[in-house]
Amino acid sequence: MLRFPNPGSTIENFVRVYSSAFERLNGHIITLDDLVSAVVAANLATSSGYMGEEAVARSTRDDRSLDSLYNLLKMYAELFRALGWLHPTERSSLNYTFSLLGHQVVAAGDNYLPILYQCVLGIVYPTRILEIKGDFNIRPFAFLLKVMANADGYISRDEMIVGPLNMSDRDTESVRKAVDLIARVRGSKQKIQDALEKLSEQRRIQIKTLQNYTRWPIAVLRDCGLATRDKARYRDGKSFVVYRLTEQGKAAAEWVRTAHDVRLDQAESLPVPERTALAIEAHYALLGRCNFDLSPVLSKLEEQHKSAMAARKRLGLSAEGDLLFSPFQTLGISDIQQIFPPSTPPTPFSREARQDVQSLTVGRGSRDHLFVAPVFVASGTKQSGVGADKLRRQLAELMKQHGSVKVAAKAFALLHVADTKTEFYPLISHLFQVLKYQSENSRAGVNYQRWDAYVELDSAAIPIEIKSPTEEFVLSTKAVRQALENKIVLLSRGGLKTQRELTSLIVGYKIPNERGDMSMLIDDIFGAYGLSIGVIDLTTLAVLACCAVNDDVTISSKQLSKLRGFLYV
């Protein structure tokens, strides 16, 4: 079975780790230890509850197999290589450089999902970029989507294991064989259990470990909008958890079915000029599907068109139709360097730069001369993210409907009355972004990031304790205690630049009608420790956001940073 490592819980954080490493290390030849330093410097990895240099010191072992941070980044690096974002050097598989494709992922910023989705479909084995255990000949996610489409539109975790992630897809009958196998094990829970045990015995891998290998593929299906968690029934009537194709997933399955799938052996069979032309066509077609501006490379594409058509003809492909072929995920490093030569070759990462990586950004290095930018990135401006932009449009529409900021804000709050933390926490960060403040959510399960989110005011961070309506419909004193803990952890362990006199915020769905207990506790905390706790409900935050959209005004950073008690508008 294909063994996908599982370094993190969400795809958003996965991309954030890559982007943070790229920002600090691009333009250099680096090692896994350099990746560790960069990711720790970005507060995206910890060891023993500590961060920064202390985290690295506590993680480092003479036996690298016991070094938790080293092994975490090793898992990230394996997936970054499979996606074509990180390449080994010709001299060593343990030295890396960032690829042009990875640069364009970073350029997409918060709009990374389209290019991530294309790179996921581009994962293929065998590849010159990454060697894995086992004799696999498969494009796993494309195959998985095709199998799901033909297996009643869904698949379970265990069906992935015994089916498409454990097969080759080069046989013309491979989809039918996978679907037939799945149909057999859907008879009952016992049938799928028997199949798992048989595979476990054959592979000499525990069932739990086999199941862990599916975590990243499932996260990809979910976070790329290709599938949603659902329930189905065995033929004996008992229910089980499945992942069902969305409309986007169905469209993706149809696209991979009709696209021309070009594999390593086919590409390497081509004469060099034709291989070059086909690689250039495929790479920029991928970017075009992700809304990148291809005008800077149109002359290059035109120049290569004749050879690309000759390559298609040699491979028996029609002149029309999309290519399912990502050269950065397939071809060898020598081919990549010849086809996509960087304007400045990467340099070894110096000892001085390695020492500085904890405190400053090393730099992006020079752009490749064949770099193209997404059409949605405005030069010289900082984008607040697709979530905040969507939210602005929604608030503007509500104000147009209701004709009043306060009524629109109440209507907005009602739309989110059933939100879980998954929907509510990012919503709060996006509302602060609408107010023109930088704000981000913390990662689930990271102990040192005790706070749920933060908002940056005048280059200093304020932690935010968030309570979704399904967690706590009306805020209580428990949230006050947790906000105090957030501030204490931030002051003692660091992680974000802050100041003692700045508030620690609570944002929840509704504040209590009787606020005496909360107010008294907030006053007691200030009297005893000199620490301020501020409380904001969703409707009040929505009023501020509506004013920001309607009148281009926002709450002052001074008022927000000194808030103690409840915010009234």
Secondary structure as UniProt FT lines:
FT   HELIX           11..25
FT   TURN            26..27
FT   STRAND          28..30
FT   HELIX           32..41
FT   TURN            42..43
FT   TURN            48..49
FT   HELIX           52..59
FT   HELIX           64..66
FT   HELIX           68..82
FT   TURN            83..84
FT   STRAND          86..88
FT   TURN            93..94
FT   STRAND          96..98
FT   HELIX           100..108
FT   HELIX           109..111
FT   HELIX           113..122
FT   HELIX           140..150
FT   TURN            151..153
FT   STRAND          154..155
FT   HELIX           157..162
FT   HELIX           164..166
FT   TURN            172..173
FT   HELIX           174..185
FT   TURN            186..187
FT   HELIX           189..203
FT   HELIX           207..212
FT   TURN            213..214
FT   HELIX           215..223
FT   TURN            224..225
FT   STRAND          227..233
FT   TURN            235..236
FT   STRAND          239..245
FT   HELIX           247..258
FT   STRAND          260..261
FT   HELIX           264..268
FT   HELIX           272..289
FT   TURN            290..291
FT   HELIX           295..297
FT   HELIX           298..314
FT   TURN            315..316
FT   STRAND          323..324
FT   HELIX           327..330
FT   HELIX           333..339
FT   STRAND          347..348
FT   HELIX           351..356
FT   TURN            357..359
FT   TURN            369..370
FT   TURN            375..376
FT   TURN            379..380
FT   HELIX           386..402
FT   HELIX           405..415
FT   TURN            416..418
FT   HELIX           421..434
FT   TURN            435..436
FT   STRAND          438..441
FT   TURN            444..445
FT   TURN            447..448
FT   STRAND          453..457
FT   TURN            458..459
FT   STRAND          460..467
FT   TURN            469..471
FT   HELIX           477..493
FT   TURN            500..501
FT   STRAND          504..508
FT   HELIX           516..529
FT   STRAND          533..537
FT   HELIX           538..551
FT   HELIX           557..561
FT   STRAND          565..566
//
